[in-house]
């Protein structure tokens, strides 16, 4: 079984694409980088459609 991904200083989960995604992307660009995963709740589970 794959190890679950968790949020940390380089990984951020966003449930939808909105202004907070842009803020997170800007923060990562201005530091050491990272990834923003859209469509996931804070728990790492996919958002139900």
C-alpha positions as CSV (number, residue, x, y, z in Angstrom):
1,X,0.0,0.0,0.0
2,X,1.3,3.5,-0.9
3,X,2.3,5.8,1.9
4,X,-0.2,8.6,2.3
5,X,0.8,12.1,1.4
6,X,0.6,14.6,4.2
7,X,0.7,18.4,4.3
8,X,4.0,19.9,5.3
9,X,6.2,22.9,4.5
10,X,6.5,21.8,0.9
11,X,3.0,20.3,0.3
12,X,-0.3,22.1,0.6
13,X,-3.8,20.6,-0.1
14,X,-6.6,22.8,-1.5
15,X,-10.2,21.6,-2.0
16,X,-10.8,24.1,-4.8
17,X,-9.0,26.5,-7.0
18,X,-9.5,30.0,-5.5
19,X,-7.4,32.9,-4.2
20,X,-5.8,30.8,-1.4
21,X,-4.2,28.6,-4.1
22,X,-2.6,31.7,-5.7
23,X,-1.3,32.8,-2.2
24,X,0.2,29.3,-1.6
25,X,1.8,29.2,-5.0
26,X,3.3,32.7,-4.5
27,X,4.6,31.6,-1.1
28,X,6.3,28.5,-2.5
29,X,7.8,30.4,-5.4
30,X,9.3,32.9,-3.0
31,X,10.8,30.2,-0.7
32,X,12.3,26.8,-1.5
33,X,9.4,25.6,-3.6
34,X,6.7,23.0,-3.0
35,X,3.6,21.6,-4.5
36,X,-0.1,22.6,-4.3
37,X,-2.5,19.7,-4.8
38,X,-6.0,21.0,-5.8
39,X,-9.0,18.7,-5.2
40,X,-7.9,17.3,-1.8
41,X,-9.3,18.1,1.6
42,X,-6.9,18.9,4.5
43,X,-6.9,15.2,5.4
44,X,-5.5,14.3,1.9
45,X,-8.7,12.7,0.8
46,X,-10.3,13.7,-2.6
47,X,-13.1,16.2,-2.5
48,X,-16.5,14.6,-3.3
49,X,-18.0,15.9,-6.5
